[in-house]
Amino acid sequence: MSLQNITIISFGYFEKDMLEKIADAVKLEFHCSLSLKEGHIDLSEYYDPGRRQYNGNELLKHVSAIQMPGSCKTLGLFNVDLFIPILTYIFGQAFLGGPCGIASLYRLNNTSYGMEPNADLLLNRFKKEVIHELGHTFGLIHCNNPTCVMRSGTYVEDIDQKEHSLCLKCRKELEL
């Protein structure tokens, strides 16, 4: 598969160093060029006060409406608590085989679980989630290989058990 440019749009504040490390991981995994952009959005439009969370479906639609010339895939990064109506929370989501996805740092942070912050662990989790959601945009479904980044992750512990990379089967599907 010959991949073009992937665009990552950060909505909200993210440390530059973290974004660069995420970008490097994506470029390494998908053998592509990557553009980092800043986006601006009024998140209040996506907030559900009853749940005290942000609607992932609607945020995904918003990112989908952003046209990035020369980009084959777009991923929006957030730092808010996401949900979809059928799940209590999500780390991210994407259109399977589609143009875009989203990922959020919020539930990947140890502080969300009353634990001490761990910047390295947070970065590792976010890399995995970003690569996972981009994998969906390239048509990959969840994988049964326990260490593949495309394995489903319901809890942060599931994410911790995965590697940052696609397994051989998933790599073969993408012809990487």
C-alpha positions in Angstrom: 0.0 0.0 0.0 1.4 3.4 -0.9 0.3 5.8 1.7 0.2 9.5 1.2 0.2 12.1 3.9 -1.6 11.7 7.3 -2.8 14.8 9.1 -3.1 15.0 12.8 -5.1 17.9 14.2 -4.8 18.8 17.9 -7.9 20.3 19.4 -6.8 21.9 22.7 -3.5 22.1 24.3 -0.9 19.3 23.8 2.8 19.6 24.6 4.8 20.0 21.4 7.2 17.2 22.4 4.3 14.8 22.9 2.8 15.6 19.4 6.2 15.2 17.8 6.7 11.8 19.4 3.2 10.7 18.3 3.9 11.9 14.8 7.2 10.0 14.7 5.5 6.8 15.9 2.8 7.1 13.2 5.4 7.8 10.4 7.4 4.8 11.5 4.4 2.5 11.6 2.6 3.5 8.4 5.7 4.6 6.3 4.1 7.9 5.4 4.6 11.6 5.7 2.7 13.4 8.4 1.4 16.9 9.0 0.7 18.3 12.4 -2.0 21.0 12.6 -3.8 22.9 15.3 -7.6 23.0 15.2 -10.0 25.2 17.1 -13.5 24.1 18.1 -16.2 25.1 20.6 -16.4 21.9 22.6 -19.5 23.1 24.5 -21.5 22.1 21.4 -20.5 18.5 21.9 -20.9 18.4 25.7 -23.6 16.3 27.2 -24.3 17.7 30.7 -26.3 14.6 31.8 -23.2 12.4 31.2 -20.6 15.1 31.8 -18.8 13.9 28.7 -18.3 14.8 25.1 -20.2 13.1 22.2 -17.6 11.1 20.3 -19.9 10.5 17.3 -20.5 14.2 16.8 -16.8 15.1 17.2 -15.9 12.4 14.7 -18.4 14.0 12.2 -16.8 17.4 12.9 -13.3 16.1 12.1 -14.7 14.3 9.0 -16.0 17.6 7.7 -12.5 19.1 7.7 -10.9 18.9 4.3 -7.1 18.6 4.4 -5.7 18.8 0.8 -3.2 16.1 0.0 -4.0 14.1 3.1 -5.2 10.5 2.8 -6.3 10.3 6.5 -7.0 12.8 9.3 -7.0 12.2 13.0 -8.3 14.6 15.6 -6.7 14.7 19.0 -8.6 15.7 22.1 -8.2 15.8 25.8 -11.8 15.4 27.0 -13.9 12.5 28.2 -15.5 10.9 25.2 -18.6 8.7 25.0 -20.8 7.2 22.4 -24.4 6.4 23.3 -23.9 2.6 23.6 -20.7 2.8 25.7 -19.8 4.5 29.0 -16.6 5.9 27.5 -14.2 5.5 24.6 -10.5 6.2 24.1 -11.2 7.0 20.4 -13.0 5.9 17.3 -12.8 6.0 13.6 -14.7 5.4 10.4 -13.7 1.9 9.3 -12.0 2.4 5.9 -12.9 6.0 6.1 -11.2 9.4 6.0 -10.8 10.1 9.7 -10.8 9.2 13.4 -10.4 10.7 16.8 -8.5 9.9 19.9 -8.5 11.4 23.4 -5.8 11.6 26.0 -8.4 12.0 28.9 -9.0 8.4 30.0 -5.4 7.3 29.2 -4.1 9.4 32.1 -3.4 7.7 35.4 -4.9 10.6 37.2 -8.3 9.6 35.8 -8.0 6.5 38.0 -6.7 8.2 41.2 -3.1 7.2 40.5 0.1 9.2 40.3 0.8 10.8 36.9 3.2 8.9 34.6 4.2 10.9 31.6 6.0 8.0 29.8 3.1 5.6 30.3 0.6 8.3 29.1 2.7 8.9 25.9 2.9 5.1 25.3 -0.8 4.7 25.7 -1.6 7.6 23.4 0.8 6.4 20.7 -1.0 3.1 20.7 -4.5 4.6 20.6 -3.5 7.0 17.7 -2.0 4.1 15.7 -5.0 1.9 16.5 -7.6 4.4 15.3 -5.6 5.1 12.1 -5.5 1.4 11.5 -9.3 1.4 11.5 -9.3 4.2 8.9 -7.1 2.0 6.7 -9.8 -0.8 7.0 -8.3 -2.9 9.8 -10.7 -4.5 12.2 -9.9 -5.6 15.7 -7.2 -8.3 15.8 -7.0 -11.4 18.1 -3.2 -11.2 18.5 -2.8 -10.1 22.1 0.2 -7.8 21.4 -1.1 -6.3 18.2 -2.0 -2.6 18.4 -5.3 -3.4 16.7 -6.5 -5.6 19.5 -9.6 -4.2 21.1 -9.0 -2.2 24.3 -11.8 -1.6 26.8 -9.6 -0.7 29.7 -6.2 1.1 29.9 -4.7 -2.2 31.2 -5.7 -3.7 27.8 -3.8 -0.9 26.0 -0.8 -1.4 28.3 -0.5 -5.0 27.2 -0.3 -4.2 23.5 2.7 -3.2 21.5 2.9 0.1 19.5 2.9 -1.8 16.2 0.7 -3.9 13.9 1.2 -7.7 13.9 2.4 -9.4 10.8 -1.1 -10.3 9.7 -2.3 -6.7 10.0 0.9 -5.4 8.3 0.3 -7.9 5.4 -3.4 -6.7 5.1 -2.0 -3.1 4.6 0.8 -4.3 2.4 3.4 -2.6 4.7 
